[in-house]
Amino acid sequence: MEINGFKILEYNIYKIKEGDKLAVCPKCSHERKPKNQKVKCASVFWDTGLLQCNHCKERVQMHSFVKNETKTLKIYSKPKEKPKALLSDLMVDYFVGQRDISKDTLTALKVSESSKWMPKAGKEINVIEFNYYLFGELINTKSRGKNKDFRFEKDCELILYNIDSIIGEKEAVLVEGEPDALSYHDCGVKNVASVPNGFTIPKADGSSTIQCGYLDDYYGILEPIEKFYLAFDNDVAGIEGKKEFIRRLGAEKCFIVDFKDCKDANDYKLKYGGEALKKTISDAKQVPLEGIINISDVDKELNDFWINGASRGMTIDLPGFDEMASFVYKQHTLLVSAPGSGKSDLLDHITSKLAIKYGCKVGVCSTENKPEIFHFDKIFKKIHGIRPNKFNYDSQEVKDCKEFINNNFFHVDVNGRYYLEDVLKKFAELVTRKGVRVFVLDPFNKINLKNFSKSDINAYTAEYHQILDAFEQKYDCHIFLVVHPVKLPNKEGSTKTFIMPNAYNIKGGGEHFDMSYNIIGMVRDYELNMVHIRTLKWKFQHLGTTGQDTWVGWNINNGRYTAPNTPFDEAQQEMANITWNNNSWISKEITTEKLESAMLPNEDFESEDLIRDCPF
């Protein structure tokens, strides 16, 4: 049995009579006067598995739960629960005087204080502790010292702060910092949770990496919620966060809170008061209707375009290729070549780099890469540089790489005949549950449309592209589609090497050219032992250039593509000079990621007004 997306470990742990709507509170009844200890002061909600005490106001889980574990390499630690301690006058005065947050709220959300070693200070200092609970169990603690010095407990799981307050609720307020959650709670909005860390500012190429891994394992809690009020910071990073949460949670469920001239909820409460902050929820505007766009909706992007011009898309650190091609969301790219040319290898190279460089999680539906163990082996070699053996398969470096792949690459298997409509339903689940933004369909001719005849192949192909385009626009993602050419002749003088395909000899008709955004052609030249790549079409010229060529080598050790050390073309007689790289692509990135999980900053408490900085 499950409730809120979690398996029940022990049902009805307080032995409440089945069907009763009232019960004795397990939190406060034993502390009350003897005559009141058996008073049924707690409301029972069997559908959500919650008790709500009408005396102490505590919410209590009726059952014990176990997390629905997927195959994961990550094992989390948990901080030790500390005895209940009195808050110092200094801390209370700070929150009351500088944050307008009451002592009752600090107590209700179990804010504490301690002395800890902090990374920025480089020594032990007094800190505020924001304690993260799930089903009443302490999961993590974020400490905050003077001068914006933050850290989480090492190797503990990141979850939403105050997540218990939104379990079983029909509506939830989501904010970008613990003080904002405290501010809403203080003015009577109790169903409020905060992201554990701040959002990132977009990169120069227009992309941004919004890390929302804390949503992945707890989607069962979020899915039943009918309305989300996104009350994130009123800055560039907060806007990016809103975009990602709207994409993950669904635009139809999301309402946007407007803080006017204030940065965040706490600033708004300080300036306008608690009642005004509470009213921001009822005043929140639903995300604009799909398909209706005003100039005001794109004002920032339009101004940026006028000032700075069009920017390049995402690149893959492959010289020659990057100069002629880059990728953005809300598009799809075709990859065409003769059989055995390395289409899947090139896509693995591209998607691996996008995952590493931009944090793009990847969903793959491939009828060609079966069984999945072989494909995961190929991806592993791309990223790690070399296949492990019996002597090092259990090393930390191998575990780190497997963990990275586990968190960023997902295979889709529909158990039977592959229809595009069924595959895209699975892709949509990967968007909402895992935050995936890059997808691979491999190949076009084996992932078919339902109830659509191929008798008119151009109409069939046009419908296929329209469905892909609708999905890309809705979920703000990029799709790579593998297509095959009609039979190609061999290159003159060769028995193995085919000629380069063009955009009009793709199986499925000319609609492929007309309705696609980008098309990449490639040929494996067996005589020159090189791979020839050409942009057959690139719709937007600031992102790439149609009709450009580059030559790369294929690394037999790991399947990576590598540019030669000197310019190369097919007229050359000698072999290209290439330095093969078999080093891990992510050893540095993984190290950084682990460091940040232990000492991760947040953008709350970020006011430049030093009077509001932590006093400890």
C-alpha positions in Angstrom: 0.0 0.0 0.0 1.2 3.5 -0.8 0.2 7.0 0.3 1.8 10.2 -1.0 4.0 8.1 -3.3 5.6 6.2 -0.4 5.3 2.6 0.6 3.8 2.1 4.1 6.2 0.2 6.4 3.9 0.1 9.4 0.2 1.0 9.1 -1.6 2.9 11.8 1.3 3.0 14.3 -0.9 4.7 17.0 -3.6 2.1 16.8 -6.4 4.5 16.1 -9.7 2.8 15.6 -10.4 2.4 11.8 -12.7 5.1 10.6 -12.5 7.4 13.6 -12.3 11.1 12.8 -10.8 12.1 16.1 -7.9 10.6 18.2 -5.7 11.3 21.1 -2.7 13.4 20.0 0.6 11.4 20.3 2.6 14.6 20.6 1.0 16.6 23.4 -1.6 14.5 25.2 0.9 12.9 27.6 2.1 16.3 28.6 -1.3 17.7 29.5 -3.2 17.6 32.8 -4.3 14.0 33.8 -8.0 14.8 33.1 -7.1 16.0 29.5 -4.7 13.2 28.5 -7.4 11.1 26.9 -9.2 13.9 25.2 -9.5 13.2 21.4 -8.0 16.5 20.2 -6.5 15.4 16.9 -8.4 15.3 13.6 -7.8 12.1 11.6 -7.4 12.2 7.8 -7.2 8.6 6.6 -6.9 9.5 2.9 -3.6 11.4 3.5 -2.4 9.4 6.5 -2.2 12.6 8.7 -3.2 13.6 12.2 -3.8 17.3 12.8 -3.8 18.3 16.5 -6.3 21.0 17.4 -4.5 21.7 20.7 -0.7 21.8 19.9 -1.3 22.3 16.1 1.3 19.6 15.3 0.8 17.5 12.1 1.6 13.8 12.7 2.0 10.9 10.3 -0.2 8.0 11.2 2.0 5.4 9.4 5.7 4.8 9.1 7.0 5.0 5.5 9.9 3.6 3.5 11.1 5.5 0.4 10.4 3.8 -2.9 14.0 3.2 -3.9 15.1 3.0 -7.4 18.4 1.5 -8.5 20.8 4.1 -7.1 24.3 4.2 -6.0 23.8 7.0 -3.5 23.5 6.1 0.2 22.7 9.1 2.4 23.7 9.8 6.0 21.3 11.3 8.5 22.1 13.9 11.2 21.6 13.0 14.8 18.4 14.4 16.3 19.3 16.9 19.0 17.5 17.5 22.2 15.0 20.3 22.2 16.9 23.5 23.2 15.8 27.0 24.2 16.5 29.7 21.7 18.9 32.4 22.8 17.7 35.9 23.3 20.2 37.0 20.7 18.8 34.7 18.0 15.2 35.5 18.8 15.9 39.3 18.8 17.6 38.9 15.4 14.6 37.2 13.8 12.0 39.3 15.5 13.9 42.6 15.0 15.6 42.2 11.7 13.3 39.6 9.9 9.9 40.2 11.6 9.6 36.5 12.3 8.1 35.4 15.7 9.6 33.1 18.2 6.5 30.8 17.8 7.3 30.3 14.1 10.9 29.5 14.9 9.7 26.9 17.4 7.1 25.5 15.1 9.6 25.0 12.2 12.2 23.7 14.7 14.9 26.3 13.9 17.8 25.9 16.2 21.3 27.2 16.9 24.7 25.7 17.5 28.4 26.1 17.2 30.0 24.5 14.1 33.0 24.7 11.9 32.1 26.7 8.8 33.8 26.7 5.4 34.0 30.5 4.8 35.1 31.3 8.3 37.5 28.4 8.4 36.8 27.9 12.1 34.0 27.0 14.6 31.4 29.8 14.9 27.9 30.3 16.1 25.3 29.4 13.5 21.6 29.3 12.8 20.3 25.8 12.0 17.4 25.1 9.5 16.4 21.5 10.1 15.0 19.6 7.2 12.4 16.9 8.2 10.5 14.3 6.3 7.7 12.4 7.9 8.9 13.8 11.2 12.4 12.4 10.8 15.5 14.7 10.6 17.0 14.3 7.1 19.5 17.2 6.9 20.5 20.5 8.6 21.6 23.7 6.9 23.8 25.9 9.0 24.1 29.6 8.4 26.9 31.7 9.9 27.9 35.3 9.7 28.7 36.8 6.3 26.6 34.4 4.2 28.5 31.3 5.4 26.4 28.2 4.6 26.8 24.4 4.8 24.7 21.3 4.7 25.6 18.2 6.7 28.0 16.0 4.8 26.5 13.1 2.7 22.9 13.9 3.8 20.1 14.1 1.3 18.7 17.3 -0.1 15.0 17.7 0.2 12.5 20.6 0.3 12.6 22.5 3.5 9.4 22.1 5.5 8.2 19.4 3.0 5.9 17.8 5.7 3.7 20.9 5.6 2.6 20.3 2.0 2.1 16.5 2.3 -1.6 15.8 1.6 -2.4 19.4 0.8 -4.3 20.5 -2.3 -2.3 23.7 -2.5 1.4 24.4 -1.8 3.5 27.6 -1.7 7.1 27.1 -2.9 9.7 29.7 -2.0 13.5 30.2 -2.5 14.8 30.3 1.0 14.1 29.3 4.6 13.4 32.8 5.8 10.8 33.1 3.1 9.1 29.9 4.3 9.3 31.3 7.9 7.7 34.6 6.7 4.7 32.9 5.1 4.2 30.5 8.1 4.4 33.6 10.4 1.4 35.2 8.7 -0.7 32.1 8.6 0.3 30.4 5.4 1.4 27.0 6.8 1.6 24.9 3.6 4.9 26.4 2.4 8.1 24.7 1.5 11.5 26.0 0.3 14.0 24.8 -2.2 17.2 23.8 -0.4 19.5 26.0 -2.5 19.3 29.0 -4.7 18.9 29.0 -8.5 21.7 29.8 -10.9 22.0 32.8 -13.1 21.8 31.9 -16.8 25.1 31.4 -18.7 26.3 33.5 -21.5 24.9 31.1 -24.1 21.4 31.5 -22.7 21.3 28.2 -20.9 21.0 27.7 -17.1 21.5 24.7 -14.9 18.7 24.5 -12.4 19.5 21.6 -10.1 16.2 20.1 -8.9 17.3 16.6 -8.0 15.5 17.0 -4.7 12.2 16.7 -6.7 13.0 13.5 -8.4 12.4 11.0 -5.5 9.5 12.9 -4.0 7.3 13.4 -7.0 4.6 11.3 -5.3 4.2 14.1 -2.8 3.9 16.8 -5.4 1.8 15.0 -8.0 -1.5 15.1 -6.1 -1.2 18.8 -5.3 -3.6 20.8 -7.5 -2.1 24.3 -7.2 1.4 25.5 -6.8 2.1 29.1 -5.8 5.7 29.9 -7.0 7.0 32.6 -4.7 10.6 32.6 -5.8 13.0 35.6 -5.7 12.3 38.5 -7.9 15.6 38.4 -9.8 17.1 36.7 -12.9 17.9 33.5 -11.1 14.4 33.3 -9.5 12.9 33.7 -13.0 14.9 30.8 -14.3 13.8 28.7 -11.3 10.1 29.5 -12.1 10.6 28.3 -15.7 12.0 25.0 -14.6 9.4 24.4 -11.9 6.6 25.3 -14.4 8.1 22.8 -16.8 8.4 20.1 -14.1 5.1 20.7 -12.3 2.9 21.7 -15.3 1.8 25.2 -16.3 -1.8 24.4 -15.6 -1.0 23.9 -11.9 1.2 26.9 -11.4 0.4 30.4 -10.1 3.0 33.2 -10.0 3.4 35.3 -6.9 4.4 39.0 -7.5 6.6 40.7 -5.0 6.5 44.0 -6.8 9.5 46.1 -5.8 10.8 43.6 -3.3 13.3 40.8 -3.7 11.5 38.0 -1.9 8.8 37.1 0.6 10.8 38.3 3.7 11.5 41.6 2.1 7.9 42.0 1.2 6.7 41.2 4.8 9.2 43.7 6.2 8.0 46.5 3.9 4.2 45.8 3.6 3.4 43.6 6.6 2.1 40.1 7.2 -1.4 40.5 5.9 -0.1 42.0 2.7 2.3 39.0 2.3 -0.6 36.6 2.9 -2.6 38.4 0.2 0.1 37.7 -2.4 -1.2 34.2 -2.5 -4.8 35.1 -3.4 -3.4 37.7 -5.8 -1.1 35.3 -7.6 -1.7 35.0 -11.4 -1.9 31.8 -13.3 0.8 31.0 -15.8 -0.3 32.6 -19.1 -2.3 30.4 -21.5 -0.3 28.3 -23.9 -0.3 29.7 -27.4 -1.1 33.3 -26.4 2.0 35.5 -26.4 2.2 39.2 -25.9 5.3 41.4 -26.4 5.3 41.8 -22.6 5.8 38.1 -22.2 9.1 38.2 -24.1 10.2 41.7 -23.1 13.4 40.7 -21.3 14.5 38.4 -24.2 13.6 41.0 -26.8 15.6 43.7 -25.0 18.6 41.3 -24.7 18.3 40.5 -28.4 18.4 44.2 -29.3 21.3 45.0 -27.1 23.5 41.9 -27.4 22.3 40.2 -30.6 21.5 36.5 -31.0 23.6 34.1 -28.9 24.9 30.7 -29.8 23.3 27.6 -28.4 24.9 24.7 -26.5 28.2 23.3 -27.8 30.1 20.1 -27.2 33.8 21.1 -27.0 34.6 19.5 -30.4 36.6 21.9 -32.5 35.3 22.3 -36.0 31.9 20.9 -35.1 31.2 23.7 -32.6 31.9 26.3 -35.2 29.2 25.0 -37.5 26.5 23.7 -35.1 25.0 24.5 -31.7 21.8 23.4 -30.0 18.9 25.1 -28.2 15.7 23.8 -26.6 12.3 23.7 -28.4 13.9 22.2 -31.5 14.8 18.8 -32.9 17.8 17.7 -34.9 18.0 14.9 -37.4 21.1 12.7 -37.9 21.4 10.8 -41.2 24.1 8.5 -42.5 24.5 5.1 -44.1 24.4 2.0 -41.8 27.6 1.6 -39.8 28.7 5.2 -40.0 28.5 5.8 -36.3 25.2 7.8 -35.8 24.5 6.4 -32.4 28.2 6.9 -31.3 28.0 10.6 -32.3 24.7 11.0 -30.5 26.2 9.4 -27.4 29.1 11.9 -27.7 26.8 14.9 -28.1 24.4 13.9 -25.3 27.2 13.0 -22.9 28.8 16.4 -23.4 25.5 18.2 -23.0 24.9 16.3 -19.7 28.4 17.2 -18.4 28.6 20.8 -19.6 25.0 22.0 -19.1 23.4 19.6 -16.7 21.1 18.3 -19.4 19.5 15.0 -18.3 19.0 12.6 -21.3 16.1 10.2 -22.1 16.8 7.6 -24.8 14.4 5.4 -26.7 16.5 3.2 -29.0 15.4 0.0 -30.7 19.0 -0.3 -32.0 20.8 -0.2 -28.6 19.6 -3.4 -27.1 20.1 -4.8 -24.6 20.5 -1.6 -22.6 23.6 -3.0 -20.8 25.6 -2.5 -24.1 24.4 1.1 -24.5 25.3 2.0 -20.9 28.7 0.5 -21.5 29.2 2.8 -24.5 28.1 5.8 -22.5 30.3 4.8 -19.7 33.4 4.6 -22.0 32.5 8.0 -23.6 32.5 9.7 -20.2 35.1 7.7 -18.2 37.5 7.3 -21.1 38.0 3.5 -20.9 36.1 0.4 -19.9 36.8 -0.9 -16.4 38.2 -4.4 -15.8 38.1 -7.0 -13.0 40.8 -5.1 -11.1 39.2 -1.6 -11.0 35.5 -2.0 -11.6 34.8 -1.3 -8.0 37.1 1.8 -7.7 35.7 5.1 -6.5 36.3 6.7 -10.0 34.1 4.0 -11.6 31.4 4.4 -8.9 31.4 8.2 -9.4 30.9 7.8 -13.2 28.2 5.2 -12.7 26.4 7.5 -10.3 26.6 10.4 -12.8 25.1 8.2 -15.6 22.5 6.8 -13.2 21.4 10.4 -12.4 21.5 11.7 -16.0 20.7 9.0 -18.5 17.4 7.1 -18.7 16.4 4.4 -21.2 12.7 4.1 -22.2 11.3 0.6 -23.0 7.6 0.3 -23.9 7.8 -3.5 -23.9 6.5 -4.3 -27.4 6.0 -2.4 -30.6 7.2 1.1 -30.4 4.7 3.9 -31.1 5.7 7.5 -30.9 2.7 8.5 -28.8 3.6 5.9 -26.2 7.2 6.8 -26.1 6.4 10.6 -25.7 4.2 9.7 -22.7 7.2 8.2 -21.1 9.4 11.1 -22.1 6.8 13.5 -20.5 7.1 11.4 -17.3 10.9 11.9 -17.4 10.4 15.7 -17.7 8.2 15.9 -14.7 9.9 13.3 -12.5 13.5 13.6 -13.4 13.8 17.0 -15.2 15.1 15.5 -18.5 15.6 18.1 -21.3 17.3 16.2 -24.1 15.8 13.1 -25.8 16.9 10.6 -28.4 14.6 8.7 -30.8 16.5 6.0 -32.6 15.4 5.4 -35.4 12.5 7.1 -37.1 11.4 4.0 -39.1 11.0 1.7 -36.0 9.2 4.2 -33.8 5.8 4.5 -35.6 2.7 6.6 -35.4 -0.5 5.0 -34.2 -3.4 4.8 -36.6 -1.7 6.8 -39.3 -1.1 5.2 -42.7 2.2 5.4 -44.5 0.5 5.2 -47.9 1.1 9.0 -48.1 4.6 9.1 -46.8 4.9 12.9 -46.9 1.7 13.3 -44.9 3.0 10.7 -42.4 6.3 12.4 -42.0 4.7 15.8 -41.7 2.5 14.6 -38.9 5.5 13.0 -37.1 7.4 16.2 -37.1 4.3 18.2 -35.9 4.0 15.9 -32.9 7.7 16.2 -32.1 7.4 20.0 -32.4 4.4 20.2 -30.1 6.2 18.1 -27.5 9.3 20.3 -27.7 7.4 23.5 -27.3 5.4 22.2 -24.3 8.3 20.7 -22.4 11.1 23.1 -23.5 13.4 20.3 -24.6 15.6 19.2 -27.5 15.0 15.9 -29.5 17.5 14.1 -31.6 16.0 11.9 -34.3 18.0 9.2 -36.1 16.9 8.8 -39.8 18.2 6.6 -42.6 18.9 7.5 -46.2 17.7 5.8 -49.3 20.3 3.4 -50.8 23.5 5.4 -51.3 26.2 4.7 -53.9 29.8 4.1 -52.8 32.4 6.9 -53.0 34.3 6.7 -56.2 37.2 4.2 -55.9 35.9 2.7 -52.6 34.1 -0.5 -51.8 33.3 0.5 -48.2 32.8 4.2 -48.0 29.5 5.7 -49.1 28.9 9.2 -50.4 27.5 11.9 -48.1 23.7 11.8 -48.0 21.8 15.0 -48.8 18.7 16.4 -47.0 16.3 15.1 -49.7 17.3 11.5 -49.9 16.2 10.6 -46.3 13.7 7.7 -46.1 10.3 9.2 -45.3 10.1 11.9 -47.9 11.0 15.5 -48.4 9.0 16.7 -45.4 12.1 15.8 -43.3 13.9 18.7 -44.8 11.0 21.1 -44.8 9.8 20.5 -41.2 13.1 19.8 -39.3 15.1 22.5 -37.6 18.6 21.0 -38.1 20.0 18.0 -40.1 23.4 16.5 -39.6 24.9 14.2 -42.2 27.9 12.0 -41.7 30.1 9.5 -43.5 32.7 7.1 -42.1 35.6 7.2 -44.6 37.3 3.8 -44.3 40.2 4.7 -46.6 41.1 7.9 -44.7 40.1 6.4 -41.3 38.2 9.6 -40.6 34.6 10.7 -40.1 33.2 13.4 -42.3 30.4 15.5 -40.7 28.3 18.0 -42.6 25.5 20.4 -41.6 22.8 19.6 -44.2 20.4 22.1 -42.7 20.6 24.6 -39.9 17.4 26.7 -39.7 18.7 29.6 -37.6 22.1 30.9 -38.8 23.2 32.3 -35.5 23.0 28.7 -34.1 24.9 27.0 -37.0 25.7 27.2 -40.7 24.1 25.1 -43.5 26.6 23.3 -45.8 29.7 23.3 -43.5 32.0 20.4 -43.2 34.4 19.1 -40.6 36.6 16.0 -40.3 37.1 14.1 -37.0 38.7 10.9 -35.8 37.0 8.1 -34.0 38.7 6.8 -30.9 38.5 3.0 -30.9 39.2 2.9 -27.1 36.0 4.8 -26.1 34.0 5.8 -29.2 34.8 9.5 -28.7 35.1 11.9 -31.7 38.3 13.9 -31.7 39.4 16.8 -34.0 42.8 16.4 -35.7 45.7 18.5 -34.5 46.0 20.2 -37.9 43.5 21.1 -40.6 42.3 18.1 -42.6 40.2 17.4 -45.7 39.5 14.5 -48.0 42.3 15.6 -50.5 45.0 14.7 -48.0 46.9 11.6 -48.7 48.6 11.0 -45.3 46.8 10.0 -42.1 45.6 12.8 -39.8 47.7 13.6 -36.7 45.3 13.0 -33.7 46.0 12.9 -30.0 43.6 10.5 -28.4 42.2 11.5 -25.0 41.3 8.5 -22.7 40.9 10.6 -19.5 37.7 10.9 -17.6 35.5 13.8 -18.6 33.9 14.2 -15.2 36.6 13.5 -12.5 36.8 17.3 -11.8 33.1 17.9 -12.1 32.2 15.0 -9.8 34.7 16.3 -7.2 33.1 19.7 -7.3 29.6 18.3 -7.1 30.5 16.3 -3.9 32.1 19.4 -2.3 29.0 21.5 -3.0 26.7 18.9 -1.5 28.5 19.3 1.8 28.8 23.0 1.7 26.2 24.4 -0.6 25.4 28.1 -0.5 21.9 29.5 -0.8 20.8 32.8 -2.1 18.5 33.5 0.9 19.8 36.0 3.4 21.4 37.7 0.5 20.4 41.3 1.1 23.2 43.7 0.7 21.8 45.6 3.7 24.3 44.5 6.4 21.9 45.4 9.2 20.0 42.2 8.2 23.0 40.0 8.1 23.2 37.1 10.7 24.4 38.6 14.0 26.3 35.6 15.4 
